[in-house]
Each structure stands twice: as structure tokens, then as C-alpha cells.
Amino acid sequence: MAARSAVACLVLCSTVWMTQVWAGLFDDELARGQIAAQQKRLETVNQRLEESNQRIQSLATRLLKTEDELKSQQILALVTELEKVRAELRDLRGQSEVLANSIEGVAKRQRDMYIDLDQRLIRIEQAAVTAVASPPTPPITAATSDATKVPPVVPNAAEENDLYERAQGLRKIGNYKEAILSFESFINRFPKSALAPRAQYWIGDSQFNLRDFKAAMTSQQKLISLYPESVSVSDAMLNIASIQMELGDSAAARKTMENLVARYPNAEATEKARRRLANPR
């Protein structure tokens, strides 16, 4: 009985020990399984984290690239706008040069016209001055054959010539304001002089050179009104046409020159009017 009890006790102890061993083994497997699961989850999280980092880096790269592209587009737009402005500037400079050349050509033609006109008028004036300074000698009759009687001298002929030449001198040096006053003084002093129409013309011409176009127009119209038979009328009409051109009324200027051609077909001013009508520029 004692032996049986010992054996039974031994078996029982062995069974308990084995149970504890298997329990411990079971706990270790469970722990290892849990650790493996956790490691797997950790690996998954790390992998996802790595993927997220890669995506963030990709997005950052794309963002930088996009910023560079936007900057490039902005720079390209600015460069394009700059080139457009430069092209417009070149075009404006070209137009400016064309206009400058055109203005220079017009100015040269006007200078040539006035130089030629001035020379022609000087010849006319010299002839008029000669006529004033040397009046025709009256025929000798019985009443005037007495040696004690001499032909009357035209009064103030020298003064008339000097006053006119003084006014012309002022005009030729460009002192137009004083020239106008001198020519007006001449006309007031010698209203019947053969040079009075020329003096009136030069008043208008001097006002034109001062760019007082309204006064110049009035002066030339006064010449036409007071001295309708004077050879200076055609010159005054041509000057009026020039004034109208300066005022921007090309239609009126053309009409004035057409009237000049019709009224004075053989005048020297008419030839200039014909050329200007043929070449408006």
C-alpha cells in the first residue's frame, strides 16, 4: 500500500510538472506569436511610413518643380511683354524718324521757296526804289524852258527809300517784331508809295515767321483788299495758303492755291502753287 501510494504520488507530481511545463511552453508560444504579430505590424507601419516619406518627397519635388515652372512662366510672360514693348518702341522710333524726315523735307522746301521768293521780291523792290528815286523828267515846254526854272524834285524820296531799307534790314536779321513796326511806320508815312504793297506783304510774312498766323492772315488779306492791282497779290495768296496749311486746314489751302492758279496763271507764285498742288506733302 505504501508502494502504491508512493507511485501514485510520483505520477501525480509528474503530471503536475508536465502540466506546468506545457503551460509555460504554451505561454511562450503565445508571447512569441504576439511579438511576431507586433513586429509584423511594426514592419507594416514602417513600410507605410517609408511610403509616406517617399510620397512627401515626391510631392515636395513636384511642388518645387511646379514653383520653378510658375516662375519660368512668369519670367517668360515678362520677357514676352518686354519684347512687345521693345517692338512697339522700335515702331514708334521708326515712325518718329519718318515724321522727322518728312518735317525736315517740308521745312527745306519752305526755306527754298522763301529764299527764291525773297530774291524775286528784292528784284521787284529794287526796281520800285529806282522808280521812286528817279521820277520821270517832265517834258520841256516854253513855260519851263527858262534856265532859272528846274523840274520839281519828288519830296522825301531819300527818306522813303531809307525807311524801307531799314525795315528790310531788320527783317533779314530775324528781328521780325521791329521789322513789323518799321514797315507799319513806312506805310503810315508813305501810304501812296509804290513800295507800300511790298511793305504790307512783309508785315504778314514777318508775322508768319513769328507764328502769329491769325495776324499774318489779316495782313495778307489787307494787302489784297487795299492793293488789288499789285503784283504782290499773288504772293499774298500763296502766303495765305501756307498759313492755312500751318493751321491744319489743307482743304482751304488747296482752294486758295487753285484760285491763285486761276486768277494769276502767269505769276511766279502760281508755279509754286502748281508744284505744291501736285505734291501736297
BAFI-3210 file (N, C-alpha, C; in Angstrom, 3 decimals, decimal comma, padded with zeros to 6 digits):
// residues 281
n [1|2|3|4|5|6|7|8|9|10|11|12|13|14|15|16|17|18|19|20|21|22|23|24|25|26|27|28|29|30|31|32|33|34|35|36|37|38|39|40|41|42|43|44|45|46|47|48|49|50|51|52|53|54|55|56|57|58|59|60|61|62|63|64|65|66|67|68|69|70|71|72|73|74|75|76|77|78|79|80|81|82|83|84|85|86|87|88|89|90|91|92|93|94|95|96|97|98|99|100|101|102|103|104|105|106|107|108|109|110|111|112|113|114|115|116|117|118|119|120|121|122|123|124|125|126|127|128|129|130|131|132|133|134|135|136|137|138|139|140|141|142|143|144|145|146|147|148|149|150|151|152|153|154|155|156|157|158|159|160|161|162|163|164|165|166|167|168|169|170|171|172|173|174|175|176|177|178|179|180|181|182|183|184|185|186|187|188|189|190|191|192|193|194|195|196|197|198|199|200|201|202|203|204|205|206|207|208|209|210|211|212|213|214|215|216|217|218|219|220|221|222|223|224|225|226|227|228|229|230|231|232|233|234|235|236|237|238|239|240|241|242|243|244|245|246|247|248|249|250|251|252|253|254|255|256|257|258|259|260|261|262|263|264|265|266|267|268|269|270|271|272|273|274|275|276|277|278|279|280|281]
n.u [000,818|001,903|003,764|002,207|001,050|003,220|003,940|001,679|001,772|004,091|003,381|001,381|002,752|004,454|002,635|001,593|003,900|004,451|002,210|002,593|004,889|004,005|002,160|003,833|005,275|003,221|002,531|004,889|004,875|002,592|003,354|005,496|004,116|002,532|004,507|005,651|003,471|003,227|005,670|005,320|003,221|004,583|006,526|004,847|003,771|006,147|006,847|004,683|005,127|007,562|006,735|005,017|006,848|008,296|006,287|005,832|008,312|008,220|006,010|007,037|009,136|007,699|006,266|008,310|009,178|006,877|006,736|009,066|008,316|006,158|007,481|009,144|007,222|006,153|008,421|008,840|006,505|006,967|009,274|008,236|006,374|008,157|009,592|007,535|007,000|009,459|009,388|007,221|008,363|010,480|008,954|007,651|009,879|010,694|008,485|008,755|011,193|010,480|008,527|010,109|011,919|010,095|009,106|011,469|011,923|009,717|010,247|012,639|011,768|010,109|011,993|013,563|011,615|011,019|013,503|013,888|011,643|012,205|014,479|013,354|011,515|013,214|014,382|012,141|011,583|013,898|013,627|011,334|012,230|014,141|012,484|011,102|013,128|014,080|012,192|010,244|011,404|009,754|008,425|010,134|008,886|007,671|007,021|008,625|011,150|012,821|015,929|016,142|014,221|013,665|012,959|010,544|011,488|010,832|009,412|010,981|011,997|014,461|014,237|012,069|013,125|015,220|013,849|012,366|014,400|015,625|013,678|013,639|016,201|016,038|014,225|015,666|017,667|016,267|014,855|011,933|009,775|010,519|010,849|008,237|007,059|008,559|007,887|005,157|005,318|006,484|004,403|002,438|003,735|004,256|001,801|001,012|003,095|004,993|006,115|004,537|002,639|004,500|005,651|003,445|003,090|005,432|004,989|002,960|004,431|006,490|004,981|004,080|006,491|006,863|004,989|002,473|-000,214|-002,863|-002,723|-001,015|-002,582|-004,603|-003,091|-002,186|-004,612|-005,445|-003,612|-004,458|-006,964|-006,464|-004,636|-005,438|-004,555|-001,898|001,249|001,951|-000,185|-000,545|001,584|000,793|-001,498|-000,381|001,062|-001,041|-002,139|-000,080|-000,295|-002,816|-002,246|-000,477|-002,275|-003,672|-005,735|-006,037|-007,766|-008,822|-006,423|-005,729|-007,854|-007,356|-004,909|-005,727|-007,452|-005,528|-004,008|-005,961|-006,566|-004,135|-002,430|000,113|001,839|004,786|004,485|002,385|003,421|004,765|002,577|001,320|003,166|003,013|000,367|000,470|002,151|001,299|002,572]
n.v [-001,190|001,092|001,316|001,605|004,030|005,694|005,491|006,499|009,037|009,892|009,801|011,655|013,949|014,131|014,539|017,019|018,512|018,282|019,437|022,038|022,581|022,317|024,366|026,528|026,399|026,829|029,465|030,812|030,385|031,763|034,322|034,707|034,607|036,811|038,740|038,414|039,118|041,784|042,719|042,298|044,053|046,369|046,411|046,725|049,232|050,723|050,342|051,589|054,114|054,681|054,673|056,833|058,858|058,798|059,547|062,131|063,319|063,075|064,685|067,121|067,469|067,666|069,972|071,897|071,754|072,619|075,229|076,229|075,994|077,750|080,111|080,212|080,475|082,968|084,552|084,107|085,277|087,923|088,443|088,141|090,254|092,355|092,189|092,785|095,442|096,540|096,107|097,750|100,163|100,316|100,511|102,942|104,619|104,326|105,462|108,032|108,810|108,782|110,799|112,923|113,146|113,772|116,229|117,675|117,670|119,161|121,569|122,270|122,608|124,795|126,677|126,884|127,850|130,338|131,575|131,745|133,276|135,551|136,518|137,123|139,076|141,009|141,903|143,071|145,058|146,602|147,627|149,132|150,978|152,318|153,528|155,262|156,869|158,048|159,853|160,361|162,821|165,800|166,915|169,466|172,641|175,779|177,196|176,155|176,391|178,309|178,997|179,515|178,024|174,853|171,295|170,059|168,378|165,149|165,039|163,872|161,456|160,159|159,714|157,997|155,730|155,080|154,484|152,265|150,417|150,184|148,839|146,452|145,542|144,906|142,809|140,895|140,082|138,666|140,014|140,226|141,427|144,155|144,743|144,572|146,779|148,801|148,543|149,087|151,746|152,823|152,518|154,145|156,571|156,798|156,222|156,107|155,152|153,306|151,132|150,428|148,213|146,086|146,471|145,951|143,274|142,176|142,654|140,780|138,454|138,532|138,256|135,703|134,278|134,664|133,000|133,922|133,324|134,161|136,974|137,248|136,251|138,203|140,465|139,803|139,528|142,140|143,389|142,351|143,519|146,324|146,783|145,688|145,536|145,122|143,462|141,962|140,612|137,943|136,712|137,168|135,577|133,042|132,968|133,041|130,533|128,967|129,669|128,621|125,909|125,571|125,931|123,654|123,387|121,972|121,681|124,264|125,550|124,288|125,137|127,904|127,969|126,903|128,952|130,935|129,930|130,036|132,816|134,126|132,988|133,256|134,183|134,138|133,058|131,377|129,164|127,876|127,265|125,423|123,305|122,604|121,815|119,561|117,987|117,445|116,856]
n.w [000,000|000,772|-001,178|-003,397|-002,870|-002,973|-005,615|-006,817|-005,865|-007,050|-009,772|-009,784|-009,143|-011,323|-013,314|-012,653|-012,935|-015,653|-016,631|-015,839|-017,253|-019,906|-019,875|-019,491|-021,843|-023,596|-022,937|-023,733|-026,527|-027,170|-026,433|-028,129|-030,529|-030,289|-030,178|-032,717|-034,240|-033,495|-034,389|-037,090|-037,559|-036,883|-038,859|-041,011|-040,439|-040,480|-043,144|-044,384|-043,372|-044,562|-047,211|-047,073|-046,506|-048,858|-050,624|-049,627|-050,207|-052,973|-053,510|-052,559|-054,323|-056,711|-056,066|-055,870|-058,486|-059,750|-058,750|-059,889|-062,553|-062,589|-061,954|-064,158|-066,151|-065,439|-065,729|-068,431|-069,414|-068,652|-070,122|-072,673|-072,685|-072,373|-074,774|-076,501|-075,782|-076,474|-079,235|-079,913|-079,188|-081,011|-083,332|-082,881|-082,814|-085,446|-086,766|-085,756|-086,901|-089,585|-089,623|-088,753|-090,874|-092,862|-091,921|-091,972|-094,710|-095,613|-094,316|-095,567|-098,186|-097,794|-096,922|-099,246|-100,948|-099,813|-099,940|-102,705|-103,319|-101,848|-103,174|-105,626|-104,911|-103,960|-106,316|-107,516|-105,654|-105,778|-108,335|-107,945|-106,028|-107,525|-109,379|-107,728|-106,725|-109,008|-110,623|-113,609|-115,924|-116,519|-119,690|-121,601|-121,942|-123,335|-121,115|-119,225|-120,124|-119,273|-117,938|-115,286|-114,106|-112,719|-112,902|-110,585|-107,554|-106,344|-103,197|-100,169|-101,164|-100,664|-097,935|-097,928|-099,234|-097,460|-095,072|-095,806|-096,491|-094,015|-092,551|-094,009|-093,477|-090,748|-090,900|-092,355|-090,615|-088,839|-086,877|-086,381|-085,024|-084,649|-087,310|-088,296|-087,008|-088,226|-090,955|-090,787|-089,923|-092,174|-094,097|-092,970|-093,174|-095,897|-097,589|-100,269|-101,656|-104,096|-102,972|-100,902|-101,069|-100,985|-098,510|-096,899|-097,510|-096,382|-093,730|-093,133|-093,759|-091,833|-089,507|-089,957|-089,705|-087,018|-086,171|-085,672|-086,817|-087,211|-087,218|-089,392|-091,482|-091,537|-092,271|-094,887|-096,215|-096,002|-097,665|-100,163|-100,267|-100,143|-102,190|-104,826|-107,467|-107,382|-108,002|-105,926|-104,906|-105,759|-104,433|-101,809|-101,691|-101,948|-099,595|-097,793|-098,284|-097,225|-094,547|-093,962|-094,254|-092,107|-090,051|-090,232|-092,028|-094,684|-096,835|-097,271|-097,893|-100,275|-101,898|-101,941|-103,333|-105,768|-106,608|-106,890|-109,030|-111,005|-111,179|-111,536|-113,745|-114,865|-112,989|-110,881|-108,344|-108,823|-110,139|-108,091|-106,516|-108,192|-108,104|-105,427|-105,260|-106,839|-105,381|-102,423|-099,993]
ca.u [000,000|002,843|004,391|001,218|000,893|004,426|003,853|000,593|002,265|005,072|002,647|000,674|003,749|004,924|001,558|001,556|005,092|004,274|001,181|003,226|005,829|003,238|001,586|004,901|005,552|002,098|002,661|005,992|004,422|001,635|004,105|006,241|003,156|002,143|005,669|005,758|002,392|003,573|006,767|004,755|002,501|005,595|007,100|003,837|003,733|007,388|006,747|003,749|005,801|008,546|005,977|004,539|008,012|008,584|005,244|006,095|009,459|007,749|005,187|007,923|009,846|006,727|005,961|009,442|009,144|005,750|007,154|010,024|007,570|005,404|008,440|009,564|006,119|006,086|009,568|008,579|005,484|007,624|010,166|007,370|005,858|009,281|009,858|006,429|007,235|010,604|008,926|006,430|009,293|011,161|007,986|007,459|011,086|010,645|007,510|009,330|012,200|009,776|007,924|011,181|012,400|009,048|009,106|012,684|011,727|008,783|010,943|013,615|011,041|009,663|013,161|013,899|010,562|011,151|014,741|013,615|010,678|012,887|015,326|012,497|010,941|014,274|014,498|010,980|011,734|014,956|013,067|010,408|013,027|014,743|011,433|010,785|014,275|014,328|010,919|010,415|011,580|008,657|008,889|010,468|007,951|008,029|006,859|009,675|012,436|013,646|017,043|016,002|013,212|014,113|011,853|010,371|012,016|009,856|009,812|011,185|012,334|015,571|013,700|011,221|013,999|015,968|012,946|012,025|015,589|015,850|012,731|014,108|017,384|015,572|013,605|016,673|018,446|015,350|014,206|010,643|008,902|010,916|010,604|006,803|006,839|009,182|007,074|003,919|005,684|006,696|003,107|001,789|004,449|004,162|000,707|000,869|004,362|004,965|006,607|003,579|002,161|005,566|005,777|002,320|003,379|006,472|004,376|002,348|005,484|007,160|004,054|004,113|007,722|006,644|003,925|001,222|-000,875|-004,088|-002,320|-000,437|-003,708|-005,249|-002,213|-002,183|-005,937|-005,459|-002,872|-005,323|-008,070|-006,015|-003,836|-005,878|-003,853|-000,462|001,832|002,160|-001,398|-000,324|002,454|-000,012|-002,374|000,434|001,357|-002,284|-002,229|000,880|-000,886|-003,896|-001,607|000,029|-003,436|-004,254|-006,891|-005,467|-008,786|-008,842|-005,153|-005,821|-008,779|-006,660|-003,923|-006,475|-007,867|-004,319|-003,684|-006,988|-006,536|-002,821|-001,779|001,490|002,654|005,794|003,910|001,473|004,196|004,987|001,283|001,096|004,023|002,500|-000,875|000,839|002,838|000,811|003,490]
ca.v [000,000|002,228|001,427|002,178|005,455|006,408|005,552|007,423|010,407|010,226|010,055|012,930|015,059|014,213|015,126|018,462|019,168|018,311|020,457|023,363|022,754|022,607|025,707|027,517|026,377|027,478|030,912|031,309|030,420|032,864|035,585|034,864|034,929|038,216|039,567|038,337|039,941|043,178|043,047|042,404|045,338|047,425|046,436|047,316|050,677|051,319|050,366|052,649|055,373|054,907|055,047|058,201|059,746|058,861|060,369|063,525|063,775|063,228|065,892|068,276|067,636|068,201|071,344|072,726|071,795|073,489|076,606|076,612|076,172|079,004|081,205|080,257|081,043|084,394|085,179|084,080|086,296|089,227|088,587|088,370|091,624|093,251|092,179|093,508|096,870|096,919|096,172|098,978|101,284|100,394|101,007|104,379|105,313|104,368|106,485|109,331|109,148|109,108|112,124|113,919|113,339|114,477|117,621|118,309|117,914|120,287|122,787|122,610|123,171|126,137|127,574|127,121|128,690|131,706|132,145|132,117|134,378|136,739|137,051|137,725|140,301|142,021|142,491|143,949|146,218|147,455|148,357|150,139|152,036|153,100|154,366|156,332|157,775|158,728|160,099|160,822|164,262|166,344|167,475|170,902|173,484|177,197|177,719|175,637|176,473|179,309|178,373|179,710|177,107|173,456|170,370|169,839|167,114|164,428|165,243|162,753|160,209|159,524|159,248|156,842|154,597|154,725|153,878|150,921|149,572|149,930|147,785|145,216|145,093|144,255|141,527|139,949|139,544|137,902|140,847|140,394|142,363|145,518|144,899|144,849|148,173|149,678|148,506|149,829|153,161|153,196|152,654|155,345|157,757|156,869|155,308|156,057|154,700|152,079|150,053|150,164|146,815|145,177|146,626|145,227|141,840|141,777|142,624|139,458|137,426|138,566|137,664|134,257|133,753|134,677|132,011|134,594|133,045|134,964|138,317|137,137|136,117|139,515|141,375|139,462|139,867|143,600|143,716|142,055|144,474|147,693|146,885|144,548|145,510|144,948|142,156|141,256|139,882|136,505|136,264|137,172|134,405|131,864|133,010|132,655|129,072|128,426|129,870|127,645|124,611|125,557|125,832|122,337|123,423|121,671|121,891|125,701|125,876|123,822|126,024|129,183|127,799|126,737|130,302|131,627|129,434|130,508|134,271|134,614|131,802|133,516|134,706|133,205|132,355|130,355|127,958|127,217|126,708|124,216|122,230|122,184|121,090|118,258|117,230|118,053|116,648]
ca.w [000,000|000,806|-002,515|-004,320|-002,550|-003,473|-007,099|-007,151|-005,581|-008,102|-011,022|-009,642|-009,219|-012,713|-014,121|-012,348|-013,530|-017,102|-016,935|-015,712|-018,389|-021,124|-019,725|-019,769|-023,269|-024,277|-022,723|-024,587|-027,924|-027,294|-026,383|-029,389|-031,582|-030,135|-030,587|-034,182|-034,804|-033,276|-035,321|-038,438|-037,626|-036,889|-040,217|-041,912|-040,160|-041,000|-044,605|-044,756|-043,062|-045,636|-048,413|-046,861|-046,677|-050,293|-051,236|-049,236|-051,004|-054,357|-053,558|-052,408|-055,609|-057,671|-055,684|-056,304|-059,949|-060,121|-058,470|-060,938|-063,799|-062,474|-062,085|-065,563|-066,933|-065,136|-066,387|-069,871|-069,699|-068,548|-071,284|-073,838|-072,579|-072,625|-076,213|-077,136|-075,561|-077,301|-080,630|-080,049|-079,121|-082,317|-084,309|-082,630|-083,264|-086,906|-087,154|-085,414|-087,909|-090,836|-089,447|-088,698|-092,245|-093,605|-091,468|-092,482|-096,140|-095,768|-093,894|-096,611|-099,331|-097,415|-096,956|-100,649|-101,523|-099,322|-100,482|-104,095|-103,301|-101,351|-104,249|-106,653|-104,366|-103,892|-107,658|-107,723|-104,784|-106,310|-109,477|-107,423|-105,411|-108,609|-109,962|-106,781|-106,601|-110,288|-111,305|-114,987|-116,112|-117,328|-120,975|-121,601|-122,713|-123,317|-119,765|-118,356|-120,804|-118,623|-117,222|-113,843|-113,599|-112,794|-112,597|-109,136|-107,044|-105,522|-101,801|-099,257|-101,858|-099,949|-096,659|-098,229|-099,515|-096,243|-094,107|-096,293|-096,370|-092,596|-092,182|-094,641|-092,746|-089,519|-091,260|-092,833|-089,496|-087,997|-085,853|-087,045|-084,301|-085,018|-088,746|-088,452|-086,623|-089,228|-092,178|-090,493|-089,923|-093,573|-094,765|-092,419|-093,662|-097,366|-097,977|-101,726|-102,230|-104,896|-102,117|-099,824|-101,101|-100,548|-097,063|-096,309|-097,647|-095,426|-092,395|-093,000|-093,762|-090,528|-088,540|-090,223|-089,097|-085,569|-085,965|-085,333|-088,083|-087,338|-087,642|-090,735|-092,403|-091,631|-093,015|-096,314|-096,740|-096,109|-098,902|-101,307|-100,272|-100,404|-103,415|-105,653|-108,753|-107,140|-108,334|-104,666|-104,531|-105,936|-103,339|-100,595|-101,742|-101,659|-098,166|-097,107|-098,372|-096,255|-093,214|-093,810|-094,032|-090,730|-089,168|-090,408|-092,933|-096,006|-097,876|-097,569|-098,548|-101,661|-102,608|-102,145|-104,413|-107,022|-107,000|-107,341|-110,377|-111,944|-111,317|-111,966|-114,335|-115,292|-111,889|-110,387|-107,201|-109,337|-110,429|-106,802|-106,105|-109,004|-107,584|-104,121|-105,502|-107,382|-104,325|-101,171|-098,887]
c.u [000,855|003,486|003,433|001,066|002,064|004,369|002,803|001,035|003,228|004,388|001,960|001,631|004,243|003,883|001,481|002,723|004,957|003,242|001,770|004,173|005,078|002,570|002,625|005,239|004,448|002,181|003,765|005,568|003,463|002,350|004,871|005,312|002,734|003,278|005,812|004,693|002,700|004,695|006,252|004,004|003,485|006,239|006,124|003,765|004,966|007,363|005,827|004,365|006,824|007,853|005,472|005,668|008,357|007,559|005,454|007,247|009,060|006,908|006,031|008,673|008,919|006,379|007,071|009,457|008,037|006,094|008,128|009,311|006,787|006,319|008,893|008,489|005,998|007,227|009,363|007,548|006,092|008,538|009,355|006,829|006,950|009,598|008,769|006,618|008,398|010,223|008,106|007,328|010,039|010,230|007,767|008,680|011,124|009,675|008,056|010,355|011,543|009,172|008,984|011,722|011,383|009,019|010,321|012,558|010,808|009,476|011,947|012,911|010,551|010,827|013,542|012,886|010,742|012,440|014,531|012,665|011,342|013,754|014,486|011,912|011,982|014,441|013,354|011,134|012,800|014,452|012,127|011,156|013,660|013,716|011,088|011,900|014,529|013,018|011,169|010,491|010,455|009,197|009,100|009,497|008,429|007,957|007,982|011,054|013,365|014,692|016,913|015,000|013,704|012,934|011,750|010,897|010,955|010,272|009,979|011,514|013,432|015,081|012,854|012,075|014,724|015,074|012,577|013,202|015,901|014,923|013,157|015,321|017,009|014,966|014,656|017,523|017,547|014,694|012,813|009,725|009,232|010,678|009,138|006,504|007,402|008,375|005,745|004,178|005,884|005,362|002,364|002,422|004,282|003,068|000,544|002,123|004,163|005,420|005,627|003,015|003,209|005,743|004,656|002,542|004,380|005,985|003,754|003,379|006,204|006,278|003,982|005,336|007,655|005,558|002,653|000,346|-002,151|-003,756|-001,768|-001,545|-004,387|-004,410|-002,220|-003,540|-006,076|-004,726|-003,781|-006,451|-007,628|-005,299|-004,188|-005,139|-002,356|-000,002|002,051|000,946|-001,189|000,569|001,682|-000,932|-001,601|000,781|000,126|-002,460|-001,276|000,345|-001,978|-003,348|-001,100|-001,117|-004,155|-005,458|-006,392|-006,475|-008,849|-007,568|-005,194|-006,738|-008,112|-005,660|-004,598|-006,971|-006,686|-003,959|-004,679|-006,868|-005,223|-002,018|-000,305|002,388|003,664|005,278|002,996|002,209|004,478|003,695|000,990|001,915|003,482|001,169|-000,579|001,495|002,459|001,773|004,642]
c.v [001,243|002,442|002,064|003,664|006,271|006,590|006,568|008,861|010,854|010,581|011,397|014,096|015,255|014,903|016,637|019,186|019,308|019,374|021,849|023,648|023,108|023,984|026,778|027,583|027,108|028,986|031,498|031,399|031,571|034,211|035,824|035,205|036,379|039,147|039,583|039,201|041,432|043,613|043,206|043,714|046,502|047,565|047,076|048,829|051,369|051,418|051,479|054,026|055,718|055,337|056,484|059,210|059,908|059,729|061,846|064,093|063,998|064,489|067,154|068,555|068,229|069,644|072,297|072,871|072,719|074,957|077,100|076,865|077,475|080,210|081,350|080,867|082,546|085,137|085,228|085,126|087,696|089,474|088,875|089,788|092,645|093,335|092,931|095,007|097,360|097,035|097,440|100,205|101,444|100,950|102,504|105,176|105,413|105,422|107,882|109,762|109,527|110,506|113,213|114,207|114,107|115,953|118,354|118,613|119,092|121,601|123,232|123,215|124,579|127,124|127,906|128,057|130,139|132,361|132,610|133,307|135,667|137,367|137,740|139,051|141,407|142,699|143,461|145,226|147,174|148,274|149,454|151,297|152,921|154,044|155,526|157,363|158,560|158,917|160,613|162,339|164,797|166,950|168,980|171,637|174,926|177,743|177,279|175,744|177,497|178,604|178,507|178,751|175,672|172,562|170,154|168,463|166,463|164,538|163,921|161,423|159,463|158,958|157,991|155,591|154,130|153,995|152,446|149,968|149,247|148,796|146,437|144,660|144,375|142,894|140,488|139,367|138,801|138,686|141,223|141,391|143,811|145,773|145,242|146,307|149,135|149,696|149,248|151,338|153,666|153,432|153,892|156,627|157,926|155,912|155,153|155,555|153,433|150,877|149,687|148,741|145,820|145,258|145,871|143,716|141,383|141,831|141,245|138,347|137,368|137,971|136,145|133,627|133,770|133,691|132,643|134,518|133,871|136,368|138,293|137,030|137,472|140,476|141,084|139,754|141,385|144,044|143,511|143,070|145,876|147,852|145,732|144,438|145,263|143,546|141,328|140,432|138,375|135,944|136,193|135,952|133,127|131,803|132,627|131,136|128,403|128,547|128,840|126,237|124,509|125,406|124,501|122,292|123,216|121,893|123,368|126,117|125,469|124,739|127,366|129,067|127,587|128,092|131,113|131,217|129,981|132,008|134,791|133,455|132,010|134,046|133,653|132,420|131,224|129,054|127,171|126,569|125,425|123,041|121,704|121,439|119,680|117,366|117,818|117,924|117,639]
c.w [000,000|-000,534|-003,495|-004,064|-003,076|-004,972|-007,494|-006,944|-006,641|-009,409|-010,957|-009,761|-010,636|-013,582|-013,900|-012,999|-015,019|-017,492|-016,868|-016,866|-019,650|-021,040|-020,017|-021,228|-024,040|-024,127|-023,587|-026,053|-028,153|-027,315|-027,672|-030,542|-031,528|-030,564|-032,099|-034,851|-034,677|-034,230|-036,746|-038,611|-037,676|-038,268|-041,202|-041,731|-040,713|-042,517|-045,072|-044,485|-044,141|-046,919|-048,294|-047,040|-048,150|-051,021|-050,908|-050,045|-052,459|-054,513|-053,434|-053,695|-056,657|-057,370|-056,119|-057,821|-060,431|-059,893|-059,526|-062,249|-063,768|-062,621|-063,527|-066,440|-066,701|-065,813|-067,888|-070,256|-069,643|-069,729|-072,535|-073,850|-072,875|-074,105|-076,975|-077,002|-076,407|-078,770|-080,867|-080,032|-080,436|-083,373|-084,141|-083,066|-084,777|-087,402|-086,888|-086,458|-089,226|-090,757|-089,427|-090,094|-093,079|-093,230|-091,996|-093,974|-096,397|-095,422|-094,966|-097,825|-099,031|-097,441|-098,386|-101,297|-101,104|-099,801|-101,912|-104,160|-102,854|-102,425|-105,317|-106,174|-104,255|-105,248|-107,919|-106,904|-105,288|-107,492|-108,996|-106,782|-106,452|-109,216|-109,036|-106,733|-107,881|-111,031|-112,711|-115,051|-116,980|-118,606|-120,863|-122,514|-122,625|-121,909|-118,857|-118,972|-120,178|-117,784|-115,733|-113,231|-113,787|-112,452|-111,097|-108,735|-106,176|-104,070|-101,064|-099,940|-101,123|-098,617|-096,859|-098,438|-098,245|-095,238|-094,523|-096,115|-094,912|-092,116|-092,760|-093,913|-091,458|-089,820|-091,620|-091,716|-088,498|-086,889|-086,377|-086,337|-084,657|-086,497|-089,001|-088,112|-087,664|-090,517|-091,960|-090,481|-091,343|-094,280|-094,260|-092,964|-095,161|-097,868|-099,483|-102,409|-103,048|-104,070|-101,001|-099,878|-100,610|-099,025|-096,351|-096,385|-096,580|-093,982|-092,142|-092,947|-092,415|-089,444|-088,717|-089,571|-087,575|-085,160|-085,388|-086,579|-088,285|-087,820|-089,058|-091,776|-092,610|-092,470|-094,506|-096,952|-096,891|-097,364|-100,118|-101,416|-100,677|-101,740|-104,366|-106,988|-108,595|-107,537|-107,070|-104,243|-104,654|-104,833|-102,028|-100,553|-101,431|-100,170|-097,333|-097,136|-097,383|-094,830|-092,962|-093,599|-092,607|-089,727|-089,319|-091,328|-094,360|-097,128|-098,273|-098,284|-100,019|-102,488|-102,904|-103,292|-105,753|-107,530|-107,519|-108,761|-111,397|-112,202|-111,888|-112,578|-114,666|-114,177|-111,416|-109,188|-107,639|-109,620|-109,154|-106,305|-106,886|-108,465|-106,251|-104,277|-106,033|-106,342|-102,970|-100,020|-098,956]
res [m|a|a|r|s|a|v|a|c|l|v|l|c|s|t|v|w|m|t|q|v|w|a|g|l|f|d|d|e|l|a|r|g|q|i|a|a|q|q|k|r|l|e|t|v|n|q|r|l|e|e|s|n|q|r|i|q|s|l|a|t|r|l|l|k|t|e|d|e|l|k|s|q|q|i|l|a|l|v|t|e|l|e|k|v|r|a|e|l|r|d|l|r|g|q|s|e|v|l|a|n|s|i|e|g|v|a|k|r|q|r|d|m|y|i|d|l|d|q|r|l|i|r|i|e|q|a|a|v|t|a|v|a|s|p|p|t|p|p|i|t|a|a|t|s|d|a|t|k|v|p|p|v|v|p|n|a|a|e|e|n|d|l|y|e|r|a|q|g|l|r|k|i|g|n|y|k|e|a|i|l|s|f|e|s|f|i|n|r|f|p|k|s|a|l|a|p|r|a|q|y|w|i|g|d|s|q|f|n|l|r|d|f|k|a|a|m|t|s|q|q|k|l|i|s|l|y|p|e|s|v|s|v|s|d|a|m|l|n|i|a|s|i|q|m|e|l|g|d|s|a|a|a|r|k|t|m|e|n|l|v|a|r|y|p|n|a|e|a|t|e|k|a|r|r|r|l|a|n|p|r]
***
